[in-house]
Amino acid sequence: MFEQKIAQLNNERSRKKSYSVPEVQKMLKVERHTVYKLIKEGHFKAAFIGGKWRISKLSFDLWLDGKE
């Protein structure tokens, strides 16, 4: 059962096209204002949609891996 849950979470994450600010906040273990600062500084691509920021998964993942 534990292995199934991990596989499910990994599969869901790989299908995502974008992250929310709280998701990035949780992954980086930083405060919300830090995520907004990273967006403002252009470290990864983000769009303001429906009153909320959405962060490009591909752009964020490349930035996190030091490839962008």
N, CA, C and O atoms as CSV, one atom per row, in Angstrom:
chain,resi,resn,atom,element,x,y,z
A,1,MET,N,N,0.823,-1.194,0.000
A,1,MET,CA,C,0.000,0.000,0.000
A,1,MET,C,C,0.867,1.258,0.000
A,1,MET,O,O,0.575,2.209,-0.725
A,2,PHE,N,N,1.923,1.272,0.800
A,2,PHE,CA,C,2.817,2.422,0.865
A,2,PHE,C,C,3.459,2.689,-0.496
A,2,PHE,O,O,3.543,3.837,-0.933
A,3,GLU,N,N,3.906,1.636,-1.157
A,3,GLU,CA,C,4.525,1.772,-2.474
A,3,GLU,C,C,3.535,2.319,-3.495
A,3,GLU,O,O,3.909,3.110,-4.361
A,4,GLN,N,N,2.270,1.901,-3.397
A,4,GLN,CA,C,1.238,2.397,-4.310
A,4,GLN,C,C,1.020,3.888,-4.132
A,4,GLN,O,O,0.866,4.615,-5.113
A,5,LYS,N,N,1.007,4.354,-2.884
A,5,LYS,CA,C,0.807,5.774,-2.602
A,5,LYS,C,C,1.955,6.600,-3.165
A,5,LYS,O,O,1.726,7.658,-3.753
A,6,ILE,N,N,3.179,6.131,-2.992
A,6,ILE,CA,C,4.342,6.841,-3.532
A,6,ILE,C,C,4.273,6.893,-5.052
A,6,ILE,O,O,4.521,7.942,-5.648
A,7,ALA,N,N,3.940,5.776,-5.682
A,7,ALA,CA,C,3.820,5.739,-7.136
A,7,ALA,C,C,2.738,6.698,-7.611
A,7,ALA,O,O,2.916,7.380,-8.621
A,8,GLN,N,N,1.627,6.757,-6.901
A,8,GLN,CA,C,0.534,7.658,-7.258
A,8,GLN,C,C,0.988,9.113,-7.159
A,8,GLN,O,O,0.725,9.905,-8.063
A,9,LEU,N,N,1.662,9.467,-6.074
A,9,LEU,CA,C,2.137,10.841,-5.899
A,9,LEU,C,C,3.149,11.217,-6.974
A,9,LEU,O,O,3.097,12.324,-7.512
A,10,ASN,N,N,4.061,10.316,-7.291
A,10,ASN,CA,C,5.044,10.583,-8.338
A,10,ASN,C,C,4.375,10.758,-9.688
A,10,ASN,O,O,4.762,11.634,-10.461
A,11,ASN,N,N,3.390,9.948,-9.979
A,11,ASN,CA,C,2.677,10.047,-11.247
A,11,ASN,C,C,1.918,11.358,-11.346
A,11,ASN,O,O,1.936,12.004,-12.394
A,12,GLU,N,N,1.246,11.765,-10.263
A,12,GLU,CA,C,0.506,13.019,-10.257
A,12,GLU,C,C,1.450,14.197,-10.459
A,12,GLU,O,O,1.123,15.131,-11.190
A,13,ARG,N,N,2.598,14.165,-9.831
A,13,ARG,CA,C,3.552,15.261,-9.945
A,13,ARG,C,C,4.108,15.358,-11.359
A,13,ARG,O,O,4.323,16.460,-11.863
A,14,SER,N,N,4.343,14.221,-12.005
A,14,SER,CA,C,4.920,14.252,-13.352
A,14,SER,C,C,3.918,14.738,-14.392
A,14,SER,O,O,4.333,15.221,-15.446
A,15,ARG,N,N,2.618,14.630,-14.137
A,15,ARG,CA,C,1.599,15.086,-15.086
A,15,ARG,C,C,1.298,16.569,-14.959
A,15,ARG,O,O,0.710,17.156,-15.867
A,16,LYS,N,N,1.684,17.181,-13.864
A,16,LYS,CA,C,1.403,18.592,-13.638
A,16,LYS,C,C,2.113,19.458,-14.667
A,16,LYS,O,O,3.204,19.119,-15.126
A,17,LYS,N,N,1.500,20.562,-15.024
A,17,LYS,CA,C,2.120,21.534,-15.923
A,17,LYS,C,C,2.572,22.770,-15.163
A,17,LYS,O,O,3.420,23.524,-15.640
A,18,SER,N,N,2.000,22.975,-13.971
A,18,SER,CA,C,2.377,24.149,-13.185
A,18,SER,C,C,2.232,23.857,-11.698
A,18,SER,O,O,1.565,22.908,-11.286
A,19,TYR,N,N,2.878,24.705,-10.912
A,19,TYR,CA,C,2.800,24.634,-9.459
A,19,TYR,C,C,2.141,25.903,-8.932
A,19,TYR,O,O,2.197,26.954,-9.570
A,20,SER,N,N,1.523,25.795,-7.778
A,20,SER,CA,C,0.997,26.962,-7.078
A,20,SER,C,C,2.097,27.505,-6.163
A,20,SER,O,O,3.095,26.830,-5.913
A,21,VAL,N,N,1.908,28.715,-5.674
A,21,VAL,CA,C,2.872,29.293,-4.731
A,21,VAL,C,C,3.010,28.406,-3.488
A,21,VAL,O,O,4.134,28.136,-3.067
A,22,PRO,N,N,1.894,27.938,-2.881
A,22,PRO,CA,C,2.052,27.059,-1.713
A,22,PRO,C,C,2.818,25.759,-2.007
A,22,PRO,O,O,3.538,25.262,-1.142
A,23,GLU,N,N,2.669,25.211,-3.213
A,23,GLU,CA,C,3.412,23.997,-3.564
A,23,GLU,C,C,4.911,24.281,-3.627
A,23,GLU,O,O,5.714,23.506,-3.108
A,24,VAL,N,N,5.284,25.385,-4.261
A,24,VAL,CA,C,6.701,25.745,-4.352
A,24,VAL,C,C,7.244,26.063,-2.963
A,24,VAL,O,O,8.358,25.675,-2.612
A,25,GLN,N,N,6.452,26.761,-2.197
A,25,GLN,CA,C,6.817,27.095,-0.820
A,25,GLN,C,C,7.140,25.828,-0.028
A,25,GLN,O,O,8.138,25.772,0.691
A,26,LYS,N,N,6.296,24.825,-0.167
A,26,LYS,CA,C,6.487,23.563,0.550
A,26,LYS,C,C,7.729,22.826,0.053
A,26,LYS,O,O,8.491,22.285,0.854
A,27,MET,N,N,7.937,22.803,-1.273
A,27,MET,CA,C,9.095,22.101,-1.821
A,27,MET,C,C,10.408,22.739,-1.388
A,27,MET,O,O,11.378,22.044,-1.084
A,28,LEU,N,N,10.431,24.079,-1.362
A,28,LEU,CA,C,11.658,24.789,-1.019
A,28,LEU,C,C,11.815,25.028,0.485
A,28,LEU,O,O,12.888,25.392,0.965
A,29,LYS,N,N,10.708,24.810,1.218
A,29,LYS,CA,C,10.703,25.071,2.666
A,29,LYS,C,C,11.077,26.529,2.958
A,29,LYS,O,O,11.968,26.821,3.756
A,30,VAL,N,N,10.357,27.432,2.278
A,30,VAL,CA,C,10.570,28.870,2.449
A,30,VAL,C,C,9.233,29.557,2.707
A,30,VAL,O,O,8.171,28.949,2.571
A,31,GLU,N,N,9.300,30.817,3.077
A,31,GLU,CA,C,8.102,31.625,3.294
A,31,GLU,C,C,7.499,32.035,1.954
A,31,GLU,O,O,8.176,32.041,0.926
A,32,ARG,N,N,6.226,32.374,1.989
A,32,ARG,CA,C,5.508,32.771,0.781
A,32,ARG,C,C,6.176,33.961,0.085
A,32,ARG,O,O,6.305,33.976,-1.139
A,33,HIS,N,N,6.599,34.959,0.871
A,33,HIS,CA,C,7.198,36.147,0.265
A,33,HIS,C,C,8.480,35.804,-0.498
A,33,HIS,O,O,8.838,36.500,-1.449
A,34,THR,N,N,9.165,34.750,-0.092
A,34,THR,CA,C,10.373,34.321,-0.800
A,34,THR,C,C,10.021,33.802,-2.189
A,34,THR,O,O,10.739,34.070,-3.152
A,35,VAL,N,N,8.925,33.062,-2.298
A,35,VAL,CA,C,8.482,32.559,-3.606
A,35,VAL,C,C,8.115,33.737,-4.504
A,35,VAL,O,O,8.478,33.759,-5.680
A,36,TYR,N,N,7.398,34.715,-3.955
A,36,TYR,CA,C,7.034,35.906,-4.738
A,36,TYR,C,C,8.288,36.664,-5.194
A,36,TYR,O,O,8.332,37.179,-6.311
A,37,LYS,N,N,9.292,36.728,-4.336
A,37,LYS,CA,C,10.551,37.397,-4.688
A,37,LYS,C,C,11.234,36.662,-5.842
A,37,LYS,O,O,11.729,37.293,-6.776
A,38,LEU,N,N,11.260,35.337,-5.776
A,38,LEU,CA,C,11.859,34.545,-6.858
A,38,LEU,C,C,11.123,34.759,-8.175
A,38,LEU,O,O,11.743,34.842,-9.235
A,39,ILE,N,N,9.792,34.848,-8.101
A,39,ILE,CA,C,8.997,35.123,-9.306
A,39,ILE,C,C,9.363,36.492,-9.861
A,39,ILE,O,O,9.632,36.634,-11.054
A,40,LYS,N,N,9.373,37.504,-8.989
A,40,LYS,CA,C,9.664,38.879,-9.405
A,40,LYS,C,C,11.052,38.991,-10.029
A,40,LYS,O,O,11.245,39.729,-10.995
A,41,GLU,N,N,12.010,38.262,-9.479
A,41,GLU,CA,C,13.384,38.296,-9.988
A,41,GLU,C,C,13.556,37.481,-11.270
A,41,GLU,O,O,14.623,37.513,-11.884
A,42,GLY,N,N,12.514,36.752,-11.679
A,42,GLY,CA,C,12.543,36.019,-12.944
A,42,GLY,C,C,13.329,34.719,-12.920
A,42,GLY,O,O,13.841,34.286,-13.953
A,43,HIS,N,N,13.427,34.104,-11.777
A,43,HIS,CA,C,14.184,32.846,-11.687
A,43,HIS,C,C,13.516,31.703,-12.440
A,43,HIS,O,O,14.186,30.782,-12.906
A,44,PHE,N,N,12.196,31.767,-12.557
A,44,PHE,CA,C,11.448,30.773,-13.338
A,44,PHE,C,C,10.213,31.460,-13.896
A,44,PHE,O,O,9.812,32.523,-13.422
A,45,LYS,N,N,9.617,30.846,-14.903
A,45,LYS,CA,C,8.444,31.420,-15.557
A,45,LYS,C,C,7.208,31.250,-14.680
A,45,LYS,O,O,6.984,30.196,-14.085
A,46,ALA,N,N,6.418,32.309,-14.618
A,46,ALA,CA,C,5.184,32.276,-13.834
A,46,ALA,C,C,4.162,33.188,-14.497
A,46,ALA,O,O,4.518,34.153,-15.173
A,47,ALA,N,N,2.896,32.872,-14.296
A,47,ALA,CA,C,1.806,33.670,-14.852
A,47,ALA,C,C,0.770,33.912,-13.767
A,47,ALA,O,O,0.496,33.042,-12.940
A,48,PHE,N,N,0.198,35.113,-13.787
A,48,PHE,CA,C,-0.846,35.475,-12.839
A,48,PHE,C,C,-2.181,35.151,-13.492
A,48,PHE,O,O,-2.609,35.852,-14.409
A,49,ILE,N,N,-2.843,34.094,-13.027
A,49,ILE,CA,C,-4.074,33.602,-13.639
A,49,ILE,C,C,-5.167,33.501,-12.586
A,49,ILE,O,O,-4.980,32.854,-11.556
A,50,GLY,N,N,-6.295,34.130,-12.836
A,50,GLY,CA,C,-7.420,34.039,-11.915
A,50,GLY,C,C,-7.097,34.540,-10.519
A,50,GLY,O,O,-7.607,34.015,-9.529
A,51,GLY,N,N,-6.256,35.549,-10.441
A,51,GLY,CA,C,-5.904,36.124,-9.149
A,51,GLY,C,C,-4.842,35.365,-8.372
A,51,GLY,O,O,-4.581,35.677,-7.210
A,52,LYS,N,N,-4.217,34.357,-9.010
A,52,LYS,CA,C,-3.185,33.570,-8.342
A,52,LYS,C,C,-2.021,33.332,-9.288
A,52,LYS,O,O,-2.198,33.264,-10.505
A,53,TRP,N,N,-0.838,33.206,-8.724
A,53,TRP,CA,C,0.340,32.883,-9.511
A,53,TRP,C,C,0.394,31.389,-9.786
A,53,TRP,O,O,0.138,30.574,-8.899
A,54,ARG,N,N,0.728,31.039,-11.022
A,54,ARG,CA,C,1.001,29.655,-11.413
A,54,ARG,C,C,2.424,29.644,-11.961
A,54,ARG,O,O,2.787,30.466,-12.802
A,55,ILE,N,N,3.211,28.708,-11.475
A,55,ILE,CA,C,4.621,28.621,-11.830
A,55,ILE,C,C,4.821,27.435,-12.768
A,55,ILE,O,O,4.404,26.315,-12.473
A,56,SER,N,N,5.464,27.700,-13.897
A,56,SER,CA,C,5.723,26.650,-14.883
A,56,SER,C,C,6.530,25.531,-14.239
A,56,SER,O,O,7.609,25.769,-13.696
A,57,LYS,N,N,6.007,24.317,-14.300
A,57,LYS,CA,C,6.691,23.163,-13.719
A,57,LYS,C,C,8.045,22.961,-14.388
A,57,LYS,O,O,9.055,22.783,-13.709
A,58,LEU,N,N,8.067,22.987,-15.719
A,58,LEU,CA,C,9.315,22.766,-16.444
A,58,LEU,C,C,10.351,23.818,-16.071
A,58,LEU,O,O,11.497,23.483,-15.770
A,59,SER,N,N,9.955,25.082,-16.089
A,59,SER,CA,C,10.870,26.166,-15.763
A,59,SER,C,C,11.375,26.054,-14.321
A,59,SER,O,O,12.568,26.220,-14.066
A,60,PHE,N,N,10.480,25.777,-13.393
A,60,PHE,CA,C,10.868,25.635,-11.989
A,60,PHE,C,C,11.810,24.456,-11.797
A,60,PHE,O,O,12.834,24.579,-11.125
A,61,ASP,N,N,11.470,23.316,-12.384
A,61,ASP,CA,C,12.301,22.116,-12.224
A,61,ASP,C,C,13.702,22.328,-12.800
A,61,ASP,O,O,14.690,21.885,-12.215
A,62,LEU,N,N,13.785,23.010,-13.952
A,62,LEU,CA,C,15.103,23.303,-14.539
A,62,LEU,C,C,15.883,24.240,-13.627
A,62,LEU,O,O,17.076,24.038,-13.400
A,63,TRP,N,N,15.211,25.273,-13.098
A,63,TRP,CA,C,15.868,26.210,-12.183
A,63,TRP,C,C,16.367,25.474,-10.938
A,63,TRP,O,O,17.491,25.693,-10.487
A,64,LEU,N,N,15.535,24.614,-10.398
A,64,LEU,CA,C,15.883,23.879,-9.179
A,64,LEU,C,C,17.086,22.975,-9.412
A,64,LEU,O,O,17.922,22.797,-8.527
A,65,ASP,N,N,17.165,22.405,-10.613
A,65,ASP,CA,C,18.295,21.525,-10.960
A,65,ASP,C,C,19.529,22.307,-11.409
A,65,ASP,O,O,20.562,21.715,-11.723
A,66,GLY,N,N,19.420,23.640,-11.440
A,66,GLY,CA,C,20.550,24.486,-11.834
A,66,GLY,C,C,20.826,24.487,-13.320
A,66,GLY,O,O,21.941,24.775,-13.754
A,67,LYS,N,N,19.793,24.160,-14.113
A,67,LYS,CA,C,19.970,24.068,-15.554
A,67,LYS,C,C,19.402,25.255,-16.314
A,67,LYS,O,O,19.489,25.304,-17.541
A,68,GLU,N,N,18.827,26.205,-15.606
A,68,GLU,CA,C,18.267,27.380,-16.292
A,68,GLU,C,C,18.704,28.622,-15.606
A,68,GLU,O,O,18.341,29.721,-16.028
